[in-house]
């Protein structure tokens, strides 16, 4: 089953590695969106989240403190869902539906990140380090 967990980790982490690339190469665009949502220090937050997504994604793939990486992702994803995908404020039905999908995706990813953190802490098969929370 270790190989199944490894494949799952790779598939999960790809989203965050690609997201990191986007955050770090399209910082201006993303900072403008973050500013429109009222996020303070938008450029700094976009860069910081890009670095976090990249490092956490790599940590999960490589199994380097994957439990910490999973918790860190969840800690970022839940507020991101609430701040950026606040579908309850949308009045246009189509925009509301699209925003709710993004909200649900971020909440589901946070749940998956926590599940991976638990898996790393319980059974770190095919990892470079043991988890911090083992």
Helices and strands as residue ranges (DSSP letters): H 2-25, H 27-36, H 42-62, H 66-84, G 87-89, H 93-122
